[in-house]
């Protein structure tokens, strides 16, 4: 009996901290972009590094 393989997980999940850009934009209180910093959550890859459980 063949089970349909639904266990394949997408490993290229986009890092939602930086929305896949690999960096986060630092803004001041007026909304003006100050600088861009490498996203610490994905180390600049824009992809999720850890296999976090979804909740
Ligand atoms: Zn990121």
mmCIF file of the protein (N, C-alpha, C, O) and its ligand, coordinates in Angstrom:
data_MODEL
# 
_entry.id   MODEL 
# 
loop_
_entity.id 
_entity.type 
_entity.pdbx_number_of_molecules 
1 polymer     1 
2 non-polymer 1 
# 
_entity_poly.entity_id                      1 
_entity_poly.type                           'polypeptide(L)' 
_entity_poly.nstd_linkage                   no 
_entity_poly.nstd_monomer                   no 
_entity_poly.pdbx_seq_one_letter_code       
;(UNK)(UNK)(UNK)(UNK)(UNK)(UNK)(UNK)(UNK)(UNK)(UNK)(UNK)(UNK)(UNK)(UNK)(UNK)(UNK)
(UNK)(UNK)(UNK)(UNK)(UNK)(UNK)(UNK)(UNK)(UNK)(UNK)(UNK)(UNK)(UNK)(UNK)(UNK)(UNK)
(UNK)(UNK)(UNK)(UNK)(UNK)(UNK)(UNK)(UNK)(UNK)(UNK)(UNK)(UNK)(UNK)(UNK)(UNK)(UNK)
(UNK)(UNK)(UNK)(UNK)(UNK)(UNK)(UNK)
;
_entity_poly.pdbx_seq_one_letter_code_can   XXXXXXXXXXXXXXXXXXXXXXXXXXXXXXXXXXXXXXXXXXXXXXXXXXXXXXX 
_entity_poly.pdbx_strand_id                 A 
# 
loop_
_entity_poly_seq.entity_id 
_entity_poly_seq.num 
_entity_poly_seq.mon_id 
_entity_poly_seq.hetero 
1 1  UNK n 
1 2  UNK n 
1 3  UNK n 
1 4  UNK n 
1 5  UNK n 
1 6  UNK n 
1 7  UNK n 
1 8  UNK n 
1 9  UNK n 
1 10 UNK n 
1 11 UNK n 
1 12 UNK n 
1 13 UNK n 
1 14 UNK n 
1 15 UNK n 
1 16 UNK n 
1 17 UNK n 
1 18 UNK n 
1 19 UNK n 
1 20 UNK n 
1 21 UNK n 
1 22 UNK n 
1 23 UNK n 
1 24 UNK n 
1 25 UNK n 
1 26 UNK n 
1 27 UNK n 
1 28 UNK n 
1 29 UNK n 
1 30 UNK n 
1 31 UNK n 
1 32 UNK n 
1 33 UNK n 
1 34 UNK n 
1 35 UNK n 
1 36 UNK n 
1 37 UNK n 
1 38 UNK n 
1 39 UNK n 
1 40 UNK n 
1 41 UNK n 
1 42 UNK n 
1 43 UNK n 
1 44 UNK n 
1 45 UNK n 
1 46 UNK n 
1 47 UNK n 
1 48 UNK n 
1 49 UNK n 
1 50 UNK n 
1 51 UNK n 
1 52 UNK n 
1 53 UNK n 
1 54 UNK n 
1 55 UNK n 
# 
loop_
_struct_asym.id 
_struct_asym.entity_id 
A 1 
B 2 
# 
loop_
_chem_comp.id 
_chem_comp.type 
_chem_comp.mon_nstd_flag 
UNK 'L-peptide linking' . 
ZN  non-polymer         . 
# 
_pdbx_entity_nonpoly.entity_id   2 
_pdbx_entity_nonpoly.name        ? 
_pdbx_entity_nonpoly.comp_id     ZN 
# 
_pdbx_nonpoly_scheme.asym_id         B 
_pdbx_nonpoly_scheme.entity_id       2 
_pdbx_nonpoly_scheme.mon_id          ZN 
_pdbx_nonpoly_scheme.ndb_seq_num     1 
_pdbx_nonpoly_scheme.pdb_seq_num     101 
_pdbx_nonpoly_scheme.auth_seq_num    101 
_pdbx_nonpoly_scheme.pdb_mon_id      ZN 
_pdbx_nonpoly_scheme.auth_mon_id     ZN 
_pdbx_nonpoly_scheme.pdb_strand_id   A 
_pdbx_nonpoly_scheme.pdb_ins_code    . 
# 
loop_
_atom_site.group_PDB 
_atom_site.id 
_atom_site.type_symbol 
_atom_site.label_atom_id 
_atom_site.label_alt_id 
_atom_site.label_comp_id 
_atom_site.label_asym_id 
_atom_site.label_entity_id 
_atom_site.label_seq_id 
_atom_site.pdbx_PDB_ins_code 
_atom_site.Cartn_x 
_atom_site.Cartn_y 
_atom_site.Cartn_z 
_atom_site.occupancy 
_atom_site.B_iso_or_equiv 
_atom_site.pdbx_formal_charge 
_atom_site.auth_seq_id 
_atom_site.auth_comp_id 
_atom_site.auth_asym_id 
_atom_site.auth_atom_id 
_atom_site.pdbx_PDB_model_num 
ATOM   1   N  N  . UNK A 1 1  ? 0.842  -1.195 0.000  1.00 0.00 ? 1   UNK A N  1 
ATOM   2   C  CA . UNK A 1 1  ? 0.000  0.000  0.000  1.00 0.00 ? 1   UNK A CA 1 
ATOM   3   C  C  . UNK A 1 1  ? 0.882  1.251  0.000  1.00 0.00 ? 1   UNK A C  1 
ATOM   4   O  O  . UNK A 1 1  ? 1.781  1.406  0.826  1.00 0.00 ? 1   UNK A O  1 
ATOM   5   N  N  . UNK A 1 2  ? 0.600  2.102  -0.921 1.00 0.00 ? 2   UNK A N  1 
ATOM   6   C  CA . UNK A 1 2  ? 1.422  3.311  -1.022 1.00 0.00 ? 2   UNK A CA 1 
ATOM   7   C  C  . UNK A 1 2  ? 0.774  4.498  -0.316 1.00 0.00 ? 2   UNK A C  1 
ATOM   8   O  O  . UNK A 1 2  ? -0.345 4.917  -0.608 1.00 0.00 ? 2   UNK A O  1 
ATOM   9   N  N  . UNK A 1 3  ? 1.541  4.997  0.611  1.00 0.00 ? 3   UNK A N  1 
ATOM   10  C  CA . UNK A 1 3  ? 1.076  6.231  1.247  1.00 0.00 ? 3   UNK A CA 1 
ATOM   11  C  C  . UNK A 1 3  ? 1.566  7.418  0.441  1.00 0.00 ? 3   UNK A C  1 
ATOM   12  O  O  . UNK A 1 3  ? 2.683  7.421  -0.077 1.00 0.00 ? 3   UNK A O  1 
ATOM   13  N  N  . UNK A 1 4  ? 0.742  8.392  0.348  1.00 0.00 ? 4   UNK A N  1 
ATOM   14  C  CA . UNK A 1 4  ? 1.170  9.583  -0.351 1.00 0.00 ? 4   UNK A CA 1 
ATOM   15  C  C  . UNK A 1 4  ? 2.178  10.336 0.517  1.00 0.00 ? 4   UNK A C  1 
ATOM   16  O  O  . UNK A 1 4  ? 1.934  10.626 1.689  1.00 0.00 ? 4   UNK A O  1 
ATOM   17  N  N  . UNK A 1 5  ? 3.289  10.634 -0.087 1.00 0.00 ? 5   UNK A N  1 
ATOM   18  C  CA . UNK A 1 5  ? 4.357  11.277 0.672  1.00 0.00 ? 5   UNK A CA 1 
ATOM   19  C  C  . UNK A 1 5  ? 4.046  12.740 0.920  1.00 0.00 ? 5   UNK A C  1 
ATOM   20  O  O  . UNK A 1 5  ? 4.266  13.603 0.071  1.00 0.00 ? 5   UNK A O  1 
ATOM   21  N  N  . UNK A 1 6  ? 3.534  12.986 2.095  1.00 0.00 ? 6   UNK A N  1 
ATOM   22  C  CA . UNK A 1 6  ? 3.225  14.374 2.436  1.00 0.00 ? 6   UNK A CA 1 
ATOM   23  C  C  . UNK A 1 6  ? 4.157  14.877 3.528  1.00 0.00 ? 6   UNK A C  1 
ATOM   24  O  O  . UNK A 1 6  ? 3.924  15.911 4.155  1.00 0.00 ? 6   UNK A O  1 
ATOM   25  N  N  . UNK A 1 7  ? 5.219  14.108 3.730  1.00 0.00 ? 7   UNK A N  1 
ATOM   26  C  CA . UNK A 1 7  ? 6.130  14.496 4.804  1.00 0.00 ? 7   UNK A CA 1 
ATOM   27  C  C  . UNK A 1 7  ? 7.214  15.445 4.308  1.00 0.00 ? 7   UNK A C  1 
ATOM   28  O  O  . UNK A 1 7  ? 8.014  15.956 5.093  1.00 0.00 ? 7   UNK A O  1 
ATOM   29  N  N  . UNK A 1 8  ? 7.233  15.675 3.005  1.00 0.00 ? 8   UNK A N  1 
ATOM   30  C  CA . UNK A 1 8  ? 8.230  16.591 2.473  1.00 0.00 ? 8   UNK A CA 1 
ATOM   31  C  C  . UNK A 1 8  ? 7.933  18.020 2.935  1.00 0.00 ? 8   UNK A C  1 
ATOM   32  O  O  . UNK A 1 8  ? 6.918  18.621 2.584  1.00 0.00 ? 8   UNK A O  1 
ATOM   33  N  N  . UNK A 1 9  ? 8.842  18.520 3.716  1.00 0.00 ? 9   UNK A N  1 
ATOM   34  C  CA . UNK A 1 9  ? 8.647  19.885 4.191  1.00 0.00 ? 9   UNK A CA 1 
ATOM   35  C  C  . UNK A 1 9  ? 9.495  20.841 3.372  1.00 0.00 ? 9   UNK A C  1 
ATOM   36  O  O  . UNK A 1 9  ? 10.608 20.521 2.953  1.00 0.00 ? 9   UNK A O  1 
ATOM   37  N  N  . UNK A 1 10 ? 8.949  21.996 3.162  1.00 0.00 ? 10  UNK A N  1 
ATOM   38  C  CA . UNK A 1 10 ? 9.717  23.022 2.467  1.00 0.00 ? 10  UNK A CA 1 
ATOM   39  C  C  . UNK A 1 10 ? 10.802 23.536 3.395  1.00 0.00 ? 10  UNK A C  1 
ATOM   40  O  O  . UNK A 1 10 ? 10.516 24.131 4.434  1.00 0.00 ? 10  UNK A O  1 
ATOM   41  N  N  . UNK A 1 11 ? 12.038 23.304 3.014  1.00 0.00 ? 11  UNK A N  1 
ATOM   42  C  CA . UNK A 1 11 ? 13.142 23.748 3.864  1.00 0.00 ? 11  UNK A CA 1 
ATOM   43  C  C  . UNK A 1 11 ? 13.542 25.179 3.551  1.00 0.00 ? 11  UNK A C  1 
ATOM   44  O  O  . UNK A 1 11 ? 14.381 25.770 4.230  1.00 0.00 ? 11  UNK A O  1 
ATOM   45  N  N  . UNK A 1 12 ? 12.933 25.717 2.519  1.00 0.00 ? 12  UNK A N  1 
ATOM   46  C  CA . UNK A 1 12 ? 13.269 27.087 2.128  1.00 0.00 ? 12  UNK A CA 1 
ATOM   47  C  C  . UNK A 1 12 ? 12.254 28.093 2.650  1.00 0.00 ? 12  UNK A C  1 
ATOM   48  O  O  . UNK A 1 12 ? 11.888 29.053 1.974  1.00 0.00 ? 12  UNK A O  1 
ATOM   49  N  N  . UNK A 1 13 ? 11.819 27.841 3.863  1.00 0.00 ? 13  UNK A N  1 
ATOM   50  C  CA . UNK A 1 13 ? 10.851 28.766 4.434  1.00 0.00 ? 13  UNK A CA 1 
ATOM   51  C  C  . UNK A 1 13 ? 11.480 30.139 4.612  1.00 0.00 ? 13  UNK A C  1 
ATOM   52  O  O  . UNK A 1 13 ? 12.614 30.277 5.070  1.00 0.00 ? 13  UNK A O  1 
ATOM   53  N  N  . UNK A 1 14 ? 10.737 31.104 4.251  1.00 0.00 ? 14  UNK A N  1 
ATOM   54  C  CA . UNK A 1 14 ? 11.244 32.468 4.332  1.00 0.00 ? 14  UNK A CA 1 
ATOM   55  C  C  . UNK A 1 14 ? 11.266 32.932 5.780  1.00 0.00 ? 14  UNK A C  1 
ATOM   56  O  O  . UNK A 1 14 ? 10.322 32.727 6.543  1.00 0.00 ? 14  UNK A O  1 
ATOM   57  N  N  . UNK A 1 15 ? 12.359 33.551 6.120  1.00 0.00 ? 15  UNK A N  1 
ATOM   58  C  CA . UNK A 1 15 ? 12.472 34.141 7.448  1.00 0.00 ? 15  UNK A CA 1 
ATOM   59  C  C  . UNK A 1 15 ? 11.484 35.293 7.556  1.00 0.00 ? 15  UNK A C  1 
ATOM   60  O  O  . UNK A 1 15 ? 11.533 36.253 6.787  1.00 0.00 ? 15  UNK A O  1 
ATOM   61  N  N  . UNK A 1 16 ? 10.602 35.177 8.511  1.00 0.00 ? 16  UNK A N  1 
ATOM   62  C  CA . UNK A 1 16 ? 9.583  36.226 8.590  1.00 0.00 ? 16  UNK A CA 1 
ATOM   63  C  C  . UNK A 1 16 ? 10.027 37.415 9.417  1.00 0.00 ? 16  UNK A C  1 
ATOM   64  O  O  . UNK A 1 16 ? 9.311  38.409 9.538  1.00 0.00 ? 16  UNK A O  1 
ATOM   65  N  N  . UNK A 1 17 ? 11.220 37.301 9.986  1.00 0.00 ? 17  UNK A N  1 
ATOM   66  C  CA . UNK A 1 17 ? 11.736 38.466 10.709 1.00 0.00 ? 17  UNK A CA 1 
ATOM   67  C  C  . UNK A 1 17 ? 12.199 39.532 9.725  1.00 0.00 ? 17  UNK A C  1 
ATOM   68  O  O  . UNK A 1 17 ? 12.092 40.730 9.987  1.00 0.00 ? 17  UNK A O  1 
ATOM   69  N  N  . UNK A 1 18 ? 12.709 39.080 8.603  1.00 0.00 ? 18  UNK A N  1 
ATOM   70  C  CA . UNK A 1 18 ? 13.194 40.035 7.599  1.00 0.00 ? 18  UNK A CA 1 
ATOM   71  C  C  . UNK A 1 18 ? 12.435 39.867 6.289  1.00 0.00 ? 18  UNK A C  1 
ATOM   72  O  O  . UNK A 1 18 ? 12.753 40.510 5.289  1.00 0.00 ? 18  UNK A O  1 
ATOM   73  N  N  . UNK A 1 19 ? 11.439 39.006 6.305  1.00 0.00 ? 19  UNK A N  1 
ATOM   74  C  CA . UNK A 1 19 ? 10.608 38.744 5.119  1.00 0.00 ? 19  UNK A CA 1 
ATOM   75  C  C  . UNK A 1 19 ? 11.437 38.273 3.939  1.00 0.00 ? 19  UNK A C  1 
ATOM   76  O  O  . UNK A 1 19 ? 11.156 38.601 2.786  1.00 0.00 ? 19  UNK A O  1 
ATOM   77  N  N  . UNK A 1 20 ? 12.456 37.502 4.251  1.00 0.00 ? 20  UNK A N  1 
ATOM   78  C  CA . UNK A 1 20 ? 13.252 36.887 3.195  1.00 0.00 ? 20  UNK A CA 1 
ATOM   79  C  C  . UNK A 1 20 ? 14.314 37.796 2.591  1.00 0.00 ? 20  UNK A C  1 
ATOM   80  O  O  . UNK A 1 20 ? 15.001 37.418 1.642  1.00 0.00 ? 20  UNK A O  1 
ATOM   81  N  N  . UNK A 1 21 ? 14.442 38.984 3.142  1.00 0.00 ? 21  UNK A N  1 
ATOM   82  C  CA . UNK A 1 21 ? 15.400 39.915 2.563  1.00 0.00 ? 21  UNK A CA 1 
ATOM   83  C  C  . UNK A 1 21 ? 16.808 39.680 3.091  1.00 0.00 ? 21  UNK A C  1 
ATOM   84  O  O  . UNK A 1 21 ? 17.793 40.025 2.438  1.00 0.00 ? 21  UNK A O  1 
ATOM   85  N  N  . UNK A 1 22 ? 16.894 39.091 4.274  1.00 0.00 ? 22  UNK A N  1 
ATOM   86  C  CA . UNK A 1 22 ? 18.207 38.823 4.849  1.00 0.00 ? 22  UNK A CA 1 
ATOM   87  C  C  . UNK A 1 22 ? 18.712 39.957 5.721  1.00 0.00 ? 22  UNK A C  1 
ATOM   88  O  O  . UNK A 1 22 ? 19.773 39.861 6.339  1.00 0.00 ? 22  UNK A O  1 
ATOM   89  N  N  . UNK A 1 23 ? 17.952 41.013 5.762  1.00 0.00 ? 23  UNK A N  1 
ATOM   90  C  CA . UNK A 1 23 ? 18.330 42.123 6.630  1.00 0.00 ? 23  UNK A CA 1 
ATOM   91  C  C  . UNK A 1 23 ? 17.077 42.791 7.158  1.00 0.00 ? 23  UNK A C  1 
ATOM   92  O  O  . UNK A 1 23 ? 15.993 42.657 6.592  1.00 0.00 ? 23  UNK A O  1 
ATOM   93  N  N  . UNK A 1 24 ? 17.243 43.489 8.217  1.00 0.00 ? 24  UNK A N  1 
ATOM   94  C  CA . UNK A 1 24 ? 16.111 44.232 8.744  1.00 0.00 ? 24  UNK A CA 1 
ATOM   95  C  C  . UNK A 1 24 ? 16.446 45.717 8.698  1.00 0.00 ? 24  UNK A C  1 
ATOM   96  O  O  . UNK A 1 24 ? 17.590 46.127 8.894  1.00 0.00 ? 24  UNK A O  1 
ATOM   97  N  N  . UNK A 1 25 ? 15.434 46.488 8.440  1.00 0.00 ? 25  UNK A N  1 
ATOM   98  C  CA . UNK A 1 25 ? 15.613 47.921 8.306  1.00 0.00 ? 25  UNK A CA 1 
ATOM   99  C  C  . UNK A 1 25 ? 15.368 48.589 9.650  1.00 0.00 ? 25  UNK A C  1 
ATOM   100 O  O  . UNK A 1 25 ? 14.335 48.390 10.289 1.00 0.00 ? 25  UNK A O  1 
ATOM   101 N  N  . UNK A 1 26 ? 16.328 49.370 10.050 1.00 0.00 ? 26  UNK A N  1 
ATOM   102 C  CA . UNK A 1 26 ? 16.188 50.111 11.301 1.00 0.00 ? 26  UNK A CA 1 
ATOM   103 C  C  . UNK A 1 26 ? 15.626 51.490 10.983 1.00 0.00 ? 26  UNK A C  1 
ATOM   104 O  O  . UNK A 1 26 ? 16.196 52.253 10.204 1.00 0.00 ? 26  UNK A O  1 
ATOM   105 N  N  . UNK A 1 27 ? 14.503 51.783 11.604 1.00 0.00 ? 27  UNK A N  1 
ATOM   106 C  CA . UNK A 1 27 ? 13.878 53.094 11.365 1.00 0.00 ? 27  UNK A CA 1 
ATOM   107 C  C  . UNK A 1 27 ? 13.879 53.906 12.643 1.00 0.00 ? 27  UNK A C  1 
ATOM   108 O  O  . UNK A 1 27 ? 13.872 53.353 13.742 1.00 0.00 ? 27  UNK A O  1 
ATOM   109 N  N  . UNK A 1 28 ? 13.888 55.191 12.496 1.00 0.00 ? 28  UNK A N  1 
ATOM   110 C  CA . UNK A 1 28 ? 13.749 56.028 13.677 1.00 0.00 ? 28  UNK A CA 1 
ATOM   111 C  C  . UNK A 1 28 ? 12.277 56.307 13.922 1.00 0.00 ? 28  UNK A C  1 
ATOM   112 O  O  . UNK A 1 28 ? 11.411 55.753 13.246 1.00 0.00 ? 28  UNK A O  1 
ATOM   113 N  N  . UNK A 1 29 ? 11.998 57.166 14.888 1.00 0.00 ? 29  UNK A N  1 
ATOM   114 C  CA . UNK A 1 29 ? 10.620 57.353 15.305 1.00 0.00 ? 29  UNK A CA 1 
ATOM   115 C  C  . UNK A 1 29 ? 9.766  58.014 14.231 1.00 0.00 ? 29  UNK A C  1 
ATOM   116 O  O  . UNK A 1 29 ? 8.539  57.946 14.295 1.00 0.00 ? 29  UNK A O  1 
ATOM   117 N  N  . UNK A 1 30 ? 10.375 58.635 13.271 1.00 0.00 ? 30  UNK A N  1 
ATOM   118 C  CA . UNK A 1 30 ? 9.599  59.264 12.215 1.00 0.00 ? 30  UNK A CA 1 
ATOM   119 C  C  . UNK A 1 30 ? 9.337  58.309 11.063 1.00 0.00 ? 30  UNK A C  1 
ATOM   120 O  O  . UNK A 1 30 ? 8.652  58.649 10.098 1.00 0.00 ? 30  UNK A O  1 
ATOM   121 N  N  . UNK A 1 31 ? 9.891  57.109 11.178 1.00 0.00 ? 31  UNK A N  1 
ATOM   122 C  CA . UNK A 1 31 ? 9.703  56.137 10.108 1.00 0.00 ? 31  UNK A CA 1 
ATOM   123 C  C  . UNK A 1 31 ? 10.777 56.249 9.041  1.00 0.00 ? 31  UNK A C  1 
ATOM   124 O  O  . UNK A 1 31 ? 10.742 55.532 8.041  1.00 0.00 ? 31  UNK A O  1 
ATOM   125 N  N  . UNK A 1 32 ? 11.702 57.117 9.245  1.00 0.00 ? 32  UNK A N  1 
ATOM   126 C  CA . UNK A 1 32 ? 12.803 57.289 8.304  1.00 0.00 ? 32  UNK A CA 1 
ATOM   127 C  C  . UNK A 1 32 ? 13.785 56.131 8.447  1.00 0.00 ? 32  UNK A C  1 
ATOM   128 O  O  . UNK A 1 32 ? 14.135 55.740 9.561  1.00 0.00 ? 32  UNK A O  1 
ATOM   129 N  N  . UNK A 1 33 ? 14.220 55.595 7.335  1.00 0.00 ? 33  UNK A N  1 
ATOM   130 C  CA . UNK A 1 33 ? 15.151 54.470 7.397  1.00 0.00 ? 33  UNK A CA 1 
ATOM   131 C  C  . UNK A 1 33 ? 16.532 54.960 7.845  1.00 0.00 ? 33  UNK A C  1 
ATOM   132 O  O  . UNK A 1 33 ? 17.140 55.822 7.210  1.00 0.00 ? 33  UNK A O  1 
ATOM   133 N  N  . UNK A 1 34 ? 16.999 54.401 8.928  1.00 0.00 ? 34  UNK A N  1 
ATOM   134 C  CA . UNK A 1 34 ? 18.308 54.763 9.447  1.00 0.00 ? 34  UNK A CA 1 
ATOM   135 C  C  . UNK A 1 34 ? 19.404 53.934 8.790  1.00 0.00 ? 34  UNK A C  1 
ATOM   136 O  O  . UNK A 1 34 ? 20.361 54.472 8.234  1.00 0.00 ? 34  UNK A O  1 
ATOM   137 N  N  . UNK A 1 35 ? 19.248 52.625 8.864  1.00 0.00 ? 35  UNK A N  1 
ATOM   138 C  CA . UNK A 1 35 ? 20.256 51.742 8.285  1.00 0.00 ? 35  UNK A CA 1 
ATOM   139 C  C  . UNK A 1 35 ? 19.667 50.344 8.145  1.00 0.00 ? 35  UNK A C  1 
ATOM   140 O  O  . UNK A 1 35 ? 18.580 50.046 8.641  1.00 0.00 ? 35  UNK A O  1 
ATOM   141 N  N  . UNK A 1 36 ? 20.408 49.516 7.466  1.00 0.00 ? 36  UNK A N  1 
ATOM   142 C  CA . UNK A 1 36 ? 19.993 48.134 7.312  1.00 0.00 ? 36  UNK A CA 1 
ATOM   143 C  C  . UNK A 1 36 ? 20.974 47.231 8.046  1.00 0.00 ? 36  UNK A C  1 
ATOM   144 O  O  . UNK A 1 36 ? 22.191 47.375 7.936  1.00 0.00 ? 36  UNK A O  1 
ATOM   145 N  N  . UNK A 1 37 ? 20.405 46.298 8.797  1.00 0.00 ? 37  UNK A N  1 
ATOM   146 C  CA . UNK A 1 37 ? 21.246 45.390 9.547  1.00 0.00 ? 37  UNK A CA 1 
ATOM   147 C  C  . UNK A 1 37 ? 20.979 43.968 9.107  1.00 0.00 ? 37  UNK A C  1 
ATOM   148 O  O  . UNK A 1 37 ? 19.843 43.598 8.809  1.00 0.00 ? 37  UNK A O  1 
ATOM   149 N  N  . UNK A 1 38 ? 22.021 43.185 9.070  1.00 0.00 ? 38  UNK A N  1 
ATOM   150 C  CA . UNK A 1 38 ? 21.865 41.781 8.745  1.00 0.00 ? 38  UNK A CA 1 
ATOM   151 C  C  . UNK A 1 38 ? 20.957 41.105 9.768  1.00 0.00 ? 38  UNK A C  1 
ATOM   152 O  O  . UNK A 1 38 ? 21.145 41.236 10.977 1.00 0.00 ? 38  UNK A O  1 
ATOM   153 N  N  . UNK A 1 39 ? 19.994 40.398 9.262  1.00 0.00 ? 39  UNK A N  1 
ATOM   154 C  CA . UNK A 1 39 ? 19.044 39.735 10.144 1.00 0.00 ? 39  UNK A CA 1 
ATOM   155 C  C  . UNK A 1 39 ? 19.745 38.655 10.955 1.00 0.00 ? 39  UNK A C  1 
ATOM   156 O  O  . UNK A 1 39 ? 20.404 37.771 10.406 1.00 0.00 ? 39  UNK A O  1 
ATOM   157 N  N  . UNK A 1 40 ? 19.592 38.744 12.260 1.00 0.00 ? 40  UNK A N  1 
ATOM   158 C  CA . UNK A 1 40 ? 20.258 37.795 13.136 1.00 0.00 ? 40  UNK A CA 1 
ATOM   159 C  C  . UNK A 1 40 ? 19.567 36.440 13.130 1.00 0.00 ? 40  UNK A C  1 
ATOM   160 O  O  . UNK A 1 40 ? 20.167 35.424 13.483 1.00 0.00 ? 40  UNK A O  1 
ATOM   161 N  N  . UNK A 1 41 ? 18.320 36.434 12.732 1.00 0.00 ? 41  UNK A N  1 
ATOM   162 C  CA . UNK A 1 41 ? 17.552 35.201 12.812 1.00 0.00 ? 41  UNK A CA 1 
ATOM   163 C  C  . UNK A 1 41 ? 17.892 34.241 11.677 1.00 0.00 ? 41  UNK A C  1 
ATOM   164 O  O  . UNK A 1 41 ? 17.771 33.025 11.825 1.00 0.00 ? 41  UNK A O  1 
ATOM   165 N  N  . UNK A 1 42 ? 18.314 34.787 10.557 1.00 0.00 ? 42  UNK A N  1 
ATOM   166 C  CA . UNK A 1 42 ? 18.636 33.931 9.423  1.00 0.00 ? 42  UNK A CA 1 
ATOM   167 C  C  . UNK A 1 42 ? 20.069 34.166 8.945  1.00 0.00 ? 42  UNK A C  1 
ATOM   168 O  O  . UNK A 1 42 ? 20.499 33.606 7.936  1.00 0.00 ? 42  UNK A O  1 
ATOM   169 N  N  . UNK A 1 43 ? 20.792 34.992 9.678  1.00 0.00 ? 43  UNK A N  1 
ATOM   170 C  CA . UNK A 1 43 ? 22.187 35.306 9.348  1.00 0.00 ? 43  UNK A CA 1 
ATOM   171 C  C  . UNK A 1 43 ? 22.316 35.865 7.934  1.00 0.00 ? 43  UNK A C  1 
ATOM   172 O  O  . UNK A 1 43 ? 23.316 35.631 7.254  1.00 0.00 ? 43  UNK A O  1 
ATOM   173 N  N  . UNK A 1 44 ? 21.328 36.582 7.510  1.00 0.00 ? 44  UNK A N  1 
ATOM   174 C  CA . UNK A 1 44 ? 21.411 37.254 6.224  1.00 0.00 ? 44  UNK A CA 1 
ATOM   175 C  C  . UNK A 1 44 ? 21.022 36.387 5.039  1.00 0.00 ? 44  UNK A C  1 
ATOM   176 O  O  . UNK A 1 44 ? 21.140 36.812 3.889  1.00 0.00 ? 44  UNK A O  1 
ATOM   177 N  N  . UNK A 1 45 ? 20.560 35.177 5.314  1.00 0.00 ? 45  UNK A N  1 
ATOM   178 C  CA . UNK A 1 45 ? 20.198 34.305 4.201  1.00 0.00 ? 45  UNK A CA 1 
ATOM   179 C  C  . UNK A 1 45 ? 18.770 34.548 3.735  1.00 0.00 ? 45  UNK A C  1 
ATOM   180 O  O  . UNK A 1 45 ? 18.420 34.231 2.598  1.00 0.00 ? 45  UNK A O  1 
ATOM   181 N  N  . UNK A 1 46 ? 17.957 35.104 4.604  1.00 0.00 ? 46  UNK A N  1 
ATOM   182 C  CA . UNK A 1 46 ? 16.565 35.318 4.268  1.00 0.00 ? 46  UNK A CA 1 
ATOM   183 C  C  . UNK A 1 46 ? 15.709 34.077 4.427  1.00 0.00 ? 46  UNK A C  1 
ATOM   184 O  O  . UNK A 1 46 ? 14.510 34.081 4.147  1.00 0.00 ? 46  UNK A O  1 
ATOM   185 N  N  . UNK A 1 47 ? 16.355 33.019 4.883  1.00 0.00 ? 47  UNK A N  1 
ATOM   186 C  CA . UNK A 1 47 ? 15.610 31.779 5.077  1.00 0.00 ? 47  UNK A CA 1 
ATOM   187 C  C  . UNK A 1 47 ? 15.688 31.352 6.528  1.00 0.00 ? 47  UNK A C  1 
ATOM   188 O  O  . UNK A 1 47 ? 16.647 31.651 7.240  1.00 0.00 ? 47  UNK A O  1 
ATOM   189 N  N  . UNK A 1 48 ? 14.673 30.658 6.934  1.00 0.00 ? 48  UNK A N  1 
ATOM   190 C  CA . UNK A 1 48 ? 14.667 30.152 8.294  1.00 0.00 ? 48  UNK A CA 1 
ATOM   191 C  C  . UNK A 1 48 ? 15.774 29.146 8.492  1.00 0.00 ? 48  UNK A C  1 
ATOM   192 O  O  . UNK A 1 48 ? 15.963 28.235 7.686  1.00 0.00 ? 48  UNK A O  1 
ATOM   193 N  N  . UNK A 1 49 ? 16.499 29.323 9.571  1.00 0.00 ? 49  UNK A N  1 
ATOM   194 C  CA . UNK A 1 49 ? 17.587 28.411 9.855  1.00 0.00 ? 49  UNK A CA 1 
ATOM   195 C  C  . UNK A 1 49 ? 17.110 27.233 10.692 1.00 0.00 ? 49  UNK A C  1 
ATOM   196 O  O  . UNK A 1 49 ? 17.475 26.085 10.441 1.00 0.00 ? 49  UNK A O  1 
ATOM   197 N  N  . UNK A 1 50 ? 16.308 27.532 11.667 1.00 0.00 ? 50  UNK A N  1 
ATOM   198 C  CA . UNK A 1 50 ? 15.854 26.484 12.562 1.00 0.00 ? 50  UNK A CA 1 
ATOM   199 C  C  . UNK A 1 50 ? 14.508 25.928 12.138 1.00 0.00 ? 50  UNK A C  1 
ATOM   200 O  O  . UNK A 1 50 ? 13.682 26.616 11.538 1.00 0.00 ? 50  UNK A O  1 
ATOM   201 N  N  . UNK A 1 51 ? 14.321 24.704 12.460 1.00 0.00 ? 51  UNK A N  1 
ATOM   202 C  CA . UNK A 1 51 ? 13.044 24.084 12.149 1.00 0.00 ? 51  UNK A CA 1 
ATOM   203 C  C  . UNK A 1 51 ? 12.065 24.372 13.276 1.00 0.00 ? 51  UNK A C  1 
ATOM   204 O  O  . UNK A 1 51 ? 11.797 23.513 14.116 1.00 0.00 ? 51  UNK A O  1 
ATOM   205 N  N  . UNK A 1 52 ? 11.554 25.547 13.285 1.00 0.00 ? 52  UNK A N  1 
ATOM   206 C  CA . UNK A 1 52 ? 10.660 25.938 14.355 1.00 0.00 ? 52  UNK A CA 1 
ATOM   207 C  C  . UNK A 1 52 ? 9.280  25.324 14.161 1.00 0.00 ? 52  UNK A C  1 
ATOM   208 O  O  . UNK A 1 52 ? 8.742  25.296 13.054 1.00 0.00 ? 52  UNK A O  1 
ATOM   209 N  N  . UNK A 1 53 ? 8.736  24.846 15.234 1.00 0.00 ? 53  UNK A N  1 
ATOM   210 C  CA . UNK A 1 53 ? 7.356  24.338 15.130 1.00 0.00 ? 53  UNK A CA 1 
ATOM   211 C  C  . UNK A 1 53 ? 6.376  25.480 14.948 1.00 0.00 ? 53  UNK A C  1 
ATOM   212 O  O  . UNK A 1 53 ? 6.481  26.530 15.581 1.00 0.00 ? 53  UNK A O  1 
ATOM   213 N  N  . UNK A 1 54 ? 5.441  25.247 14.084 1.00 0.00 ? 54  UNK A N  1 
ATOM   214 C  CA . UNK A 1 54 ? 4.465  26.294 13.850 1.00 0.00 ? 54  UNK A CA 1 
ATOM   215 C  C  . UNK A 1 54 ? 3.358  26.228 14.886 1.00 0.00 ? 54  UNK A C  1 
ATOM   216 O  O  . UNK A 1 54 ? 2.903  25.150 15.267 1.00 0.00 ? 54  UNK A O  1 
ATOM   217 N  N  . UNK A 1 55 ? 2.945  27.371 15.321 1.00 0.00 ? 55  UNK A N  1 
ATOM   218 C  CA . UNK A 1 55 ? 1.838  27.351 16.272 1.00 0.00 ? 55  UNK A CA 1 
ATOM   219 C  C  . UNK A 1 55 ? 0.735  28.303 15.861 1.00 0.00 ? 55  UNK A C  1 
ATOM   220 O  O  . UNK A 1 55 ? -0.277 28.411 16.554 1.00 0.00 ? 55  UNK A O  1 
HETATM 221 ZN ZN . ZN  B 2 .  ? 15.869 36.956 8.622  1.00 0.00 ? 101 ZN  A ZN 1 
# 
